[in-house]
Amino acid sequence: MFDLFGKADYKLPKPEPLWKSGPKSSSTNTYKVGVTRDGKTTLTLVRNSTSMTLTMDQPTCKQLIRLLQATLTEDGENEDANT
């Protein structure tokens, strides 16, 4: 394996990553929603390779929905404002 007085012919293997990354998220896939086993709603926000997950009970989830609905306009004038 090693030759103490000469050249070593053994090469260290490349380490395998501890995790595998998923597909790259596109600009249209910046959030995910789900439900936990105990019935709470999860909202995961994804930006580049960073993500943040909010876990909410039903009253909190309904409050967030009301806050998001308050930003919408009737005629959709803000529909493509940030794209």
N, CA, C and O atoms as CSV, one atom per row, in Angstrom:
chain,resi,resn,atom,element,x,y,z
A,1,MET,N,N,0.825,-1.189,0.000
A,1,MET,CA,C,0.000,0.000,0.000
A,1,MET,C,C,0.872,1.256,0.000
A,1,MET,O,O,0.752,2.079,-0.907
A,2,PHE,N,N,1.735,1.421,0.982
A,2,PHE,CA,C,2.641,2.570,1.038
A,2,PHE,C,C,4.071,2.074,0.972
A,2,PHE,O,O,4.415,1.030,1.525
A,3,ASP,N,N,4.871,2.825,0.302
A,3,ASP,CA,C,6.303,2.543,0.261
A,3,ASP,C,C,6.979,3.641,1.063
A,3,ASP,O,O,7.012,4.789,0.622
A,4,LEU,N,N,7.513,3.319,2.220
A,4,LEU,CA,C,8.080,4.330,3.109
A,4,LEU,C,C,9.257,5.076,2.484
A,4,LEU,O,O,9.514,6.224,2.845
A,5,PHE,N,N,9.974,4.448,1.559
A,5,PHE,CA,C,11.170,5.076,1.007
A,5,PHE,C,C,11.001,5.527,-0.441
A,5,PHE,O,O,11.934,6.048,-1.052
A,6,GLY,N,N,9.846,5.329,-0.959
A,6,GLY,CA,C,9.627,5.707,-2.352
A,6,GLY,C,C,8.309,6.445,-2.502
A,6,GLY,O,O,7.799,7.066,-1.569
A,7,LYS,N,N,7.798,6.356,-3.667
A,7,LYS,CA,C,6.552,7.040,-3.984
A,7,LYS,C,C,5.362,6.141,-3.633
A,7,LYS,O,O,5.363,4.949,-3.944
A,8,ALA,N,N,4.367,6.713,-2.995
A,8,ALA,CA,C,3.175,5.943,-2.661
A,8,ALA,C,C,2.290,5.832,-3.892
A,8,ALA,O,O,2.092,6.817,-4.603
A,9,ASP,N,N,1.762,4.655,-4.149
A,9,ASP,CA,C,0.887,4.476,-5.291
A,9,ASP,C,C,-0.588,4.449,-4.885
A,9,ASP,O,O,-1.452,4.109,-5.693
A,10,TYR,N,N,-0.867,4.802,-3.651
A,10,TYR,CA,C,-2.238,4.799,-3.157
A,10,TYR,C,C,-2.798,6.207,-3.192
A,10,TYR,O,O,-2.151,7.151,-2.738
A,11,LYS,N,N,-4.000,6.350,-3.731
A,11,LYS,CA,C,-4.670,7.650,-3.762
A,11,LYS,C,C,-5.896,7.576,-2.860
A,11,LYS,O,O,-6.625,6.584,-2.863
A,12,LEU,N,N,-6.112,8.633,-2.092
A,12,LEU,CA,C,-7.290,8.693,-1.232
A,12,LEU,C,C,-8.533,8.898,-2.080
A,12,LEU,O,O,-8.537,9.742,-2.976
A,13,PRO,N,N,-9.591,8.136,-1.809
A,13,PRO,CA,C,-10.820,8.341,-2.586
A,13,PRO,C,C,-11.485,9.658,-2.206
A,13,PRO,O,O,-11.325,10.158,-1.093
A,14,LYS,N,N,-12.236,10.208,-3.159
A,14,LYS,CA,C,-12.976,11.429,-2.870
A,14,LYS,C,C,-14.109,11.096,-1.904
A,14,LYS,O,O,-14.807,10.098,-2.082
A,15,PRO,N,N,-14.293,11.934,-0.881
A,15,PRO,CA,C,-15.376,11.634,0.064
A,15,PRO,C,C,-16.746,11.843,-0.574
A,15,PRO,O,O,-16.947,12.771,-1.358
A,16,GLU,N,N,-17.674,10.970,-0.227
A,16,GLU,CA,C,-19.050,11.108,-0.700
A,16,GLU,C,C,-19.731,12.188,0.126
A,16,GLU,O,O,-19.484,12.276,1.329
A,17,PRO,N,N,-20.581,13.015,-0.481
A,17,PRO,CA,C,-21.306,14.023,0.305
A,17,PRO,C,C,-22.275,13.342,1.267
A,17,PRO,O,O,-22.791,12.258,0.990
A,18,LEU,N,N,-22.510,13.992,2.389
A,18,LEU,CA,C,-23.417,13.435,3.381
A,18,LEU,C,C,-24.867,13.573,2.951
A,18,LEU,O,O,-25.729,12.876,3.487
A,19,TRP,N,N,-25.162,14.452,1.997
A,19,TRP,CA,C,-26.522,14.652,1.507
A,19,TRP,C,C,-26.456,14.883,0.017
A,19,TRP,O,O,-25.416,15.264,-0.521
A,20,LYS,N,N,-27.530,14.661,-0.622
A,20,LYS,CA,C,-27.620,14.917,-2.059
A,20,LYS,C,C,-28.574,16.070,-2.269
A,20,LYS,O,O,-29.669,16.094,-1.709
A,21,SER,N,N,-28.159,17.018,-3.072
A,21,SER,CA,C,-29.017,18.173,-3.328
A,21,SER,C,C,-30.060,17.800,-4.371
A,21,SER,O,O,-29.815,16.991,-5.266
A,22,GLY,N,N,-31.216,18.406,-4.231
A,22,GLY,CA,C,-32.307,18.162,-5.167
A,22,GLY,C,C,-32.135,19.009,-6.411
A,22,GLY,O,O,-31.114,19.675,-6.583
A,23,PRO,N,N,-33.116,18.984,-7.259
A,23,PRO,CA,C,-33.034,19.807,-8.468
A,23,PRO,C,C,-33.042,21.285,-8.120
A,23,PRO,O,O,-33.629,21.700,-7.120
A,24,LYS,N,N,-32.396,22.057,-8.942
A,24,LYS,CA,C,-32.351,23.504,-8.735
A,24,LYS,C,C,-33.763,24.074,-8.805
A,24,LYS,O,O,-34.546,23.734,-9.692
A,25,SER,N,N,-34.069,24.953,-7.845
A,25,SER,CA,C,-35.405,25.553,-7.864
A,25,SER,C,C,-35.418,26.708,-8.855
A,25,SER,O,O,-34.478,27.498,-8.932
A,26,SER,N,N,-36.492,26.782,-9.596
A,26,SER,CA,C,-36.632,27.878,-10.543
A,26,SER,C,C,-37.277,29.059,-9.837
A,26,SER,O,O,-37.695,28.954,-8.684
A,27,SER,N,N,-37.352,30.170,-10.531
A,27,SER,CA,C,-37.934,31.358,-9.921
A,27,SER,C,C,-39.422,31.172,-9.631
A,27,SER,O,O,-39.975,31.882,-8.792
A,28,THR,N,N,-40.073,30.239,-10.305
A,28,THR,CA,C,-41.487,30.006,-10.042
A,28,THR,C,C,-41.709,29.035,-8.894
A,28,THR,O,O,-42.832,28.924,-8.404
A,29,ASN,N,N,-40.678,28.329,-8.450
A,29,ASN,CA,C,-40.812,27.352,-7.378
A,29,ASN,C,C,-40.085,27.868,-6.142
A,29,ASN,O,O,-39.068,27.304,-5.738
A,30,THR,N,N,-40.596,28.927,-5.545
A,30,THR,CA,C,-39.909,29.522,-4.406
A,30,THR,C,C,-40.589,29.225,-3.087
A,30,THR,O,O,-40.178,29.749,-2.052
A,31,TYR,N,N,-41.619,28.396,-3.100
A,31,TYR,CA,C,-42.278,28.006,-1.861
A,31,TYR,C,C,-42.909,26.629,-2.017
A,31,TYR,O,O,-43.217,26.190,-3.125
A,32,LYS,N,N,-43.094,25.957,-0.883
A,32,LYS,CA,C,-43.759,24.661,-0.844
A,32,LYS,C,C,-44.697,24.674,0.353
A,32,LYS,O,O,-44.402,25.308,1.366
A,33,VAL,N,N,-45.800,23.995,0.248
A,33,VAL,CA,C,-46.729,23.870,1.371
A,33,VAL,C,C,-46.936,22.392,1.677
A,33,VAL,O,O,-46.812,21.539,0.798
A,34,GLY,N,N,-47.252,22.105,2.929
A,34,GLY,CA,C,-47.484,20.731,3.337
A,34,GLY,C,C,-48.213,20.683,4.661
A,34,GLY,O,O,-48.585,21.712,5.225
A,35,VAL,N,N,-48.412,19.466,5.147
A,35,VAL,CA,C,-49.103,19.239,6.408
A,35,VAL,C,C,-48.274,18.254,7.229
A,35,VAL,O,O,-47.796,17.246,6.709
A,36,THR,N,N,-48.111,18.558,8.523
A,36,THR,CA,C,-47.399,17.648,9.411
A,36,THR,C,C,-48.312,16.511,9.840
A,36,THR,O,O,-49.510,16.535,9.554
A,37,ARG,N,N,-47.760,15.520,10.520
A,37,ARG,CA,C,-48.553,14.380,10.976
A,37,ARG,C,C,-49.605,14.787,11.998
A,37,ARG,O,O,-50.649,14.143,12.111
A,38,ASP,N,N,-49.329,15.860,12.745
A,38,ASP,CA,C,-50.305,16.298,13.745
A,38,ASP,C,C,-51.260,17.357,13.195
A,38,ASP,O,O,-51.974,17.997,13.968
A,39,GLY,N,N,-51.287,17.551,11.876
A,39,GLY,CA,C,-52.286,18.406,11.248
A,39,GLY,C,C,-51.916,19.870,11.108
A,39,GLY,O,O,-52.762,20.676,10.719
A,40,LYS,N,N,-50.677,20.241,11.412
A,40,LYS,CA,C,-50.260,21.633,11.247
A,40,LYS,C,C,-49.826,21.883,9.807
A,40,LYS,O,O,-49.348,20.978,9.123
A,41,THR,N,N,-49.997,23.110,9.362
A,41,THR,CA,C,-49.623,23.501,8.001
A,41,THR,C,C,-48.180,23.972,7.987
A,41,THR,O,O,-47.755,24.703,8.881
A,42,THR,N,N,-47.423,23.558,6.976
A,42,THR,CA,C,-46.046,24.030,6.817
A,42,THR,C,C,-45.948,24.849,5.548
A,42,THR,O,O,-46.548,24.509,4.528
A,43,LEU,N,N,-45.192,25.926,5.615
A,43,LEU,CA,C,-44.893,26.770,4.469
A,43,LEU,C,C,-43.378,26.894,4.412
A,43,LEU,O,O,-42.762,27.451,5.320
A,44,THR,N,N,-42.776,26.374,3.341
A,44,THR,CA,C,-41.329,26.422,3.176
A,44,THR,C,C,-40.990,27.428,2.090
A,44,THR,O,O,-41.446,27.302,0.954
A,45,LEU,N,N,-40.195,28.419,2.436
A,45,LEU,CA,C,-39.728,29.429,1.487
A,45,LEU,C,C,-38.323,29.042,1.041
A,45,LEU,O,O,-37.460,28.755,1.871
A,46,VAL,N,N,-38.094,29.035,-0.269
A,46,VAL,CA,C,-36.813,28.596,-0.826
A,46,VAL,C,C,-36.188,29.740,-1.591
A,46,VAL,O,O,-36.840,30.364,-2.428
A,47,ARG,N,N,-34.912,30.021,-1.305
A,47,ARG,CA,C,-34.159,31.067,-2.013
A,47,ARG,C,C,-32.742,30.554,-2.207
A,47,ARG,O,O,-32.033,30.321,-1.228
A,48,ASN,N,N,-32.315,30.374,-3.455
A,48,ASN,CA,C,-31.013,29.794,-3.792
A,48,ASN,C,C,-30.900,28.443,-3.098
A,48,ASN,O,O,-31.725,27.566,-3.354
A,49,SER,N,N,-29.928,28.243,-2.245
A,49,SER,CA,C,-29.788,26.960,-1.556
A,49,SER,C,C,-30.217,27.053,-0.100
A,49,SER,O,O,-29.896,26.172,0.698
A,50,THR,N,N,-30.936,28.108,0.253
A,50,THR,CA,C,-31.387,28.300,1.627
A,50,THR,C,C,-32.898,28.166,1.688
A,50,THR,O,O,-33.608,28.605,0.784
A,51,SER,N,N,-33.386,27.555,2.767
A,51,SER,CA,C,-34.827,27.454,2.931
A,51,SER,C,C,-35.201,27.729,4.385
A,51,SER,O,O,-34.394,27.560,5.299
A,52,MET,N,N,-36.438,28.153,4.568
A,52,MET,CA,C,-36.972,28.415,5.901
A,52,MET,C,C,-38.380,27.847,5.933
A,52,MET,O,O,-39.176,28.098,5.028
A,53,THR,N,N,-38.692,27.077,6.982
A,53,THR,CA,C,-40.007,26.464,7.094
A,53,THR,C,C,-40.764,27.037,8.274
A,53,THR,O,O,-40.256,27.081,9.394
A,54,LEU,N,N,-42.000,27.481,8.008
A,54,LEU,CA,C,-42.906,27.940,9.058
A,54,LEU,C,C,-43.908,26.825,9.313
A,54,LEU,O,O,-44.467,26.268,8.368
A,55,THR,N,N,-44.140,26.494,10.578
A,55,THR,CA,C,-45.140,25.511,10.949
A,55,THR,C,C,-46.230,26.235,11.721
A,55,THR,O,O,-45.952,26.895,12.723
A,56,MET,N,N,-47.482,26.115,11.257
A,56,MET,CA,C,-48.573,26.913,11.816
A,56,MET,C,C,-49.758,26.030,12.169
A,56,MET,O,O,-50.044,25.050,11.481
A,57,ASP,N,N,-50.446,26.387,13.249
A,57,ASP,CA,C,-51.714,25.742,13.554
A,57,ASP,C,C,-52.798,26.405,12.696
A,57,ASP,O,O,-52.515,27.369,11.984
A,58,GLN,N,N,-54.019,25.904,12.755
A,58,GLN,CA,C,-55.071,26.413,11.870
A,58,GLN,C,C,-55.387,27.896,12.059
A,58,GLN,O,O,-55.504,28.605,11.060
A,59,PRO,N,N,-55.532,28.407,13.300
A,59,PRO,CA,C,-55.810,29.845,13.426
A,59,PRO,C,C,-54.697,30.730,12.858
A,59,PRO,O,O,-54.970,31.765,12.250
A,60,THR,N,N,-53.448,30.319,13.057
A,60,THR,CA,C,-52.319,31.096,12.527
A,60,THR,C,C,-52.289,31.042,11.006
A,60,THR,O,O,-52.006,32.044,10.350
A,61,CYS,N,N,-52.581,29.874,10.448
A,61,CYS,CA,C,-52.608,29.722,8.996
A,61,CYS,C,C,-53.707,30.592,8.388
A,61,CYS,O,O,-53.488,31.245,7.368
A,62,LYS,N,N,-54.884,30.604,9.007
A,62,LYS,CA,C,-55.980,31.442,8.512
A,62,LYS,C,C,-55.628,32.925,8.608
A,62,LYS,O,O,-56.007,33.710,7.739
A,63,GLN,N,N,-54.911,33.309,9.654
A,63,GLN,CA,C,-54.486,34.706,9.793
A,63,GLN,C,C,-53.521,35.075,8.671
A,63,GLN,O,O,-53.628,36.158,8.096
A,64,LEU,N,N,-52.579,34.185,8.353
A,64,LEU,CA,C,-51.644,34.452,7.265
A,64,LEU,C,C,-52.387,34.569,5.928
A,64,LEU,O,O,-52.059,35.430,5.112
A,65,ILE,N,N,-53.374,33.718,5.707
A,65,ILE,CA,C,-54.164,33.790,4.473
A,65,ILE,C,C,-54.881,35.132,4.379
A,65,ILE,O,O,-54.911,35.742,3.310
A,66,ARG,N,N,-55.458,35.600,5.486
A,66,ARG,CA,C,-56.146,36.903,5.478
A,66,ARG,C,C,-55.160,38.034,5.185
A,66,ARG,O,O,-55.485,38.965,4.449
A,67,LEU,N,N,-53.971,37.957,5.751
A,67,LEU,CA,C,-52.964,38.996,5.494
A,67,LEU,C,C,-52.543,38.999,4.027
A,67,LEU,O,O,-52.381,40.062,3.427
A,68,LEU,N,N,-52.365,37.809,3.450
A,68,LEU,CA,C,-51.993,37.735,2.032
A,68,LEU,C,C,-53.126,38.222,1.141
A,68,LEU,O,O,-52.882,38.908,0.149
A,69,GLN,N,N,-54.359,37.875,1.485
A,69,GLN,CA,C,-55.503,38.330,0.686
A,69,GLN,C,C,-55.649,39.845,0.726
A,69,GLN,O,O,-56.131,40.446,-0.234
A,70,ALA,N,N,-55.237,40.465,1.824
A,70,ALA,CA,C,-55.350,41.928,1.942
A,70,ALA,C,C,-54.439,42.636,0.952
A,70,ALA,O,O,-54.669,43.806,0.647
A,71,THR,N,N,-53.419,41.970,0.443
A,71,THR,CA,C,-52.508,42.601,-0.511
A,71,THR,C,C,-53.005,42.504,-1.943
A,71,THR,O,O,-52.456,43.165,-2.825
A,72,LEU,N,N,-54.035,41.694,-2.200
A,72,LEU,CA,C,-54.551,41.508,-3.551
A,72,LEU,C,C,-55.521,42.626,-3.911
A,72,LEU,O,O,-56.225,43.162,-3.055
A,73,THR,N,N,-55.539,42.962,-5.191
A,73,THR,CA,C,-56.478,43.965,-5.678
A,73,THR,C,C,-57.577,43.270,-6.470
A,73,THR,O,O,-57.398,42.147,-6.941
A,74,GLU,N,N,-58.687,43.929,-6.610
A,74,GLU,CA,C,-59.836,43.355,-7.323
A,74,GLU,C,C,-59.564,43.158,-8.804
A,74,GLU,O,O,-59.962,42.142,-9.374
A,75,ASP,N,N,-58.888,44.120,-9.441
A,75,ASP,CA,C,-58.685,44.039,-10.881
A,75,ASP,C,C,-57.355,43.407,-11.269
A,75,ASP,O,O,-57.052,43.310,-12.459
A,76,GLY,N,N,-56.552,42.974,-10.301
A,76,GLY,CA,C,-55.289,42.315,-10.599
A,76,GLY,C,C,-54.196,43.219,-11.075
A,76,GLY,O,O,-53.305,42.759,-11.789
A,77,GLU,N,N,-54.214,44.509,-10.713
A,77,GLU,CA,C,-53.212,45.439,-11.200
A,77,GLU,C,C,-51.817,45.147,-10.648
A,77,GLU,O,O,-50.830,45.542,-11.269
A,78,ASN,N,N,-51.701,44.470,-9.507
A,78,ASN,CA,C,-50.391,44.118,-8.932
A,78,ASN,C,C,-49.955,42.710,-9.326
A,78,ASN,O,O,-48.988,42.192,-8.767
A,79,GLU,N,N,-50.634,42.088,-10.263
A,79,GLU,CA,C,-50.406,40.680,-10.584
A,79,GLU,C,C,-48.965,40.395,-10.993
A,79,GLU,O,O,-48.380,39.435,-10.492
A,80,ASP,N,N,-48.380,41.173,-11.862
A,80,ASP,CA,C,-47.013,40.941,-12.329
A,80,ASP,C,C,-46.090,42.088,-11.939
A,80,ASP,O,O,-45.181,42.413,-12.703
A,81,ALA,N,N,-46.281,42.698,-10.813
A,81,ALA,CA,C,-45.489,43.873,-10.419
A,81,ALA,C,C,-44.039,43.524,-10.133
A,81,ALA,O,O,-43.157,44.336,-10.414
A,82,ASN,N,N,-43.757,42.350,-9.584
A,82,ASN,CA,C,-42.387,42.004,-9.171
A,82,ASN,C,C,-41.705,41.042,-10.107
A,82,ASN,O,O,-40.624,40.555,-9.775
A,83,THR,N,N,-42.264,40.739,-11.247
A,83,THR,CA,C,-41.606,39.784,-12.153
A,83,THR,C,C,-40.960,40.470,-13.296
A,83,THR,O,O,-40.363,39.817,-14.151
